[in-house]
Amino acid sequence: MKITQDRGAQRKEFELVNESELSIKVKGFLSSQEWTIDIESIGYQKFIKTYSRIGLNVVGSFFVLMAITSWVAFIVEANSDSELDGLIWSGFFLILLGFTCFAVPLNNVLILKGGQSELKFYLDSPSRKEVELFVDKLVRLSKKKLREKYSRIDLDIPEDTFMNQLNWLLNTKLINQKEYEDKKKEYKVFKLIK
């Protein structure tokens, strides 16, 4: 599973490798970085930060309005011999600023926290739905790996250590109360048999 995100000159690629590692590549205009992280180290607390486009639309509309005003002033004063070329060029500049305000991407992000590694995703690239589906899959895999790792019954692990691991899984809501009780019973039965 892979997701590619673009924002301006920067591109991020997140690829799930063998459902155990996440490969991350960040390429910019002047540099690139690559690294992998273990799926177990990914946090599963989602933090979403979004911005409103209203302010940018107001500023963009102001620039467009100012451009139109400068062009109207040029048309009204066109009969005089004064130099009004500045009004035309300032109008083009203001239109450019206005459309830049309308087109600039917002810094909406989804951040996975709570693990050893914090991951930051662009929320709107390629789409919010695709990003959330990818992140949900990562969270499910991370939780699954942690449950498997810390609830695995092994007689080489002392009983108090195993019970502490189960308590940790329960406290972090990786297992529910029924699973907790079942694992405790399973450990005790396994210990009696061996």
C-alpha positions as CSV (number, residue, x, y, z in Angstrom):
1,M,0.0,0.0,0.0
2,K,1.4,3.4,-1.0
3,I,0.3,7.0,-0.9
4,T,2.0,10.0,-2.6
5,Q,1.5,13.5,-1.5
6,D,2.5,16.7,-3.3
7,R,2.6,20.2,-1.9
8,G,4.3,22.8,-4.0
9,A,7.9,21.6,-4.7
10,Q,7.8,19.0,-2.0
11,R,6.7,15.3,-2.5
12,K,6.1,12.8,0.2
13,E,5.8,9.1,-0.4
14,F,4.6,6.6,2.3
15,E,4.8,2.9,1.4
16,L,3.9,0.0,3.6
17,V,6.5,-2.7,3.2
18,N,5.5,-6.3,4.2
19,E,3.0,-4.9,6.7
20,S,5.9,-4.4,9.2
21,E,7.7,-1.3,8.0
22,L,6.8,2.1,6.7
23,S,9.1,3.5,4.1
24,I,9.1,7.3,3.9
25,K,10.6,9.4,1.1
26,V,10.6,13.2,1.2
27,K,11.8,15.0,-2.0
28,G,12.1,18.7,-2.2
29,F,13.5,21.1,-4.7
30,L,17.1,21.0,-3.3
31,S,17.1,17.8,-1.2
32,S,15.7,14.4,-0.5
33,Q,15.4,12.2,2.5
34,E,14.5,8.5,2.9
35,W,14.0,6.4,6.0
36,T,12.0,3.5,7.4
37,I,10.2,3.0,10.7
38,D,8.9,-0.1,12.3
39,I,5.1,-0.2,12.2
40,E,5.0,-0.9,15.9
41,S,6.6,2.5,16.7
42,I,3.7,4.4,15.0
43,G,1.3,6.1,17.3
44,Y,-2.4,5.7,17.0
45,Q,-3.7,9.0,18.3
46,K,-4.9,11.2,15.4
47,F,-4.6,14.9,15.5
48,I,-6.1,16.9,12.6
49,K,-5.3,20.6,12.1
50,T,-7.2,22.5,9.4
51,Y,-7.4,26.1,8.3
52,S,-10.2,28.1,6.9
53,R,-10.0,29.6,3.4
54,I,-12.3,32.5,4.3
55,G,-9.4,34.9,5.2
56,L,-7.5,34.1,2.0
57,N,-10.7,34.6,-0.1
58,V,-11.3,38.0,1.5
59,V,-7.7,39.1,0.8
60,G,-7.8,37.7,-2.7
61,S,-11.1,39.5,-3.4
62,F,-9.6,42.8,-2.1
63,F,-6.7,42.5,-4.5
64,V,-9.0,41.7,-7.5
65,L,-11.3,44.7,-6.5
66,M,-8.2,47.0,-6.4
67,A,-7.1,45.7,-9.8
68,I,-10.5,46.5,-11.3
69,T,-10.5,49.9,-9.6
70,S,-7.1,50.7,-11.1
71,W,-8.3,49.7,-14.6
72,V,-11.5,51.7,-14.3
73,A,-9.3,54.7,-13.3
74,F,-7.2,54.2,-16.4
75,I,-10.2,54.1,-18.6
76,V,-11.7,57.2,-17.1
77,E,-8.4,59.1,-17.3
78,A,-7.4,57.7,-20.7
79,N,-8.2,60.9,-22.5
80,S,-5.6,62.9,-20.7
81,D,-2.0,62.9,-21.6
82,S,-0.7,61.8,-18.2
83,E,1.3,58.7,-17.8
84,L,-1.2,56.0,-16.5
85,D,0.7,52.9,-17.5
86,G,1.4,52.3,-13.8
87,L,-2.3,51.7,-13.3
88,I,-2.4,49.0,-15.9
89,W,0.7,47.2,-14.5
90,S,-0.4,47.6,-10.9
91,G,-3.8,46.1,-11.9
92,F,-2.0,43.0,-13.4
93,F,0.1,42.7,-10.3
94,L,-2.9,42.9,-8.0
95,I,-4.8,40.3,-10.1
96,L,-1.8,38.0,-9.8
97,L,-1.8,38.5,-6.0
98,G,-5.5,37.9,-5.9
99,F,-5.4,34.6,-7.8
100,T,-2.4,33.5,-5.8
101,C,-4.5,33.9,-2.6
102,F,-7.3,31.8,-4.2
103,A,-4.9,29.0,-5.3
104,V,-2.5,28.8,-2.4
105,P,-2.7,25.4,-0.6
106,L,-3.6,25.4,3.0
107,N,-1.4,23.6,5.6
108,N,-4.1,21.1,6.6
109,V,-2.4,18.1,8.3
110,L,-3.1,14.8,10.0
111,I,-0.6,13.9,12.6
112,L,-0.2,10.4,14.2
113,K,1.0,10.8,17.7
114,G,1.5,8.6,20.8
115,G,4.2,6.3,19.5
116,Q,7.9,6.5,19.3
117,S,7.6,8.1,15.8
118,E,5.3,11.0,14.9
119,L,4.0,11.1,11.4
120,K,2.7,14.1,9.5
121,F,0.5,13.7,6.5
122,Y,-0.9,16.4,4.2
123,L,-4.6,16.1,4.8
124,D,-5.8,17.2,1.3
125,S,-3.3,15.4,-0.9
126,P,-4.3,13.3,-2.8
127,S,-7.7,13.5,-1.0
128,R,-8.8,13.6,2.7
129,K,-10.6,10.2,2.2
130,E,-7.5,8.5,0.8
131,V,-5.2,9.9,3.5
132,E,-7.6,8.8,6.3
133,L,-8.0,5.3,4.8
134,F,-4.2,4.9,4.7
135,V,-3.7,6.2,8.2
136,D,-6.5,3.9,9.5
137,K,-4.7,0.9,8.0
138,L,-1.4,2.0,9.6
139,V,-3.1,2.3,13.0
140,R,-4.8,-1.1,12.7
141,L,-1.6,-2.8,11.7
142,S,0.3,-1.0,14.5
143,K,-2.2,-2.1,17.1
144,K,-2.3,-5.7,15.8
145,K,1.5,-5.9,15.9
146,L,1.6,-4.6,19.5
147,R,-1.1,-7.0,20.6
148,E,0.7,-9.9,19.1
149,K,4.0,-8.9,20.5
150,Y,2.9,-8.2,24.1
151,S,0.3,-10.9,24.5
152,R,2.4,-13.7,23.2
153,I,2.6,-16.5,25.8
154,D,6.1,-17.6,26.5
155,L,7.3,-19.4,29.6
156,D,10.7,-17.6,29.4
157,I,8.8,-14.4,30.3
158,P,8.2,-14.2,34.1
159,E,4.6,-14.1,35.1
160,D,4.7,-10.6,36.6
161,T,6.3,-9.2,33.4
162,F,3.6,-10.9,31.3
163,M,0.9,-9.5,33.6
164,N,2.4,-6.1,33.4
165,Q,2.4,-6.3,29.6
166,L,-1.3,-7.4,29.6
167,N,-2.1,-4.5,32.0
168,W,-0.3,-2.1,29.6
169,L,-2.3,-3.5,26.6
170,L,-5.5,-3.0,28.6
171,N,-4.7,0.5,29.8
172,T,-3.8,1.6,26.3
173,K,-7.0,0.1,25.0
174,L,-5.2,-2.3,22.7
175,I,-7.2,-5.1,24.2
176,N,-10.6,-5.1,26.0
177,Q,-11.4,-6.5,29.4
178,K,-12.6,-9.9,28.0
179,E,-9.4,-10.4,26.0
180,Y,-7.4,-9.4,29.1
181,E,-9.1,-12.1,31.2
182,D,-8.8,-14.7,28.4
183,K,-5.1,-14.1,28.0
184,K,-4.6,-14.4,31.8
185,K,-6.4,-17.7,31.9
186,E,-4.6,-18.9,28.8
187,Y,-1.2,-18.1,30.4
188,K,-2.1,-19.9,33.6
189,V,-3.3,-23.0,31.7
190,F,-0.2,-23.0,29.5
191,K,2.0,-22.7,32.6
192,L,0.3,-25.7,34.2
193,I,0.6,-27.9,31.1
194,K,4.4,-27.2,30.7
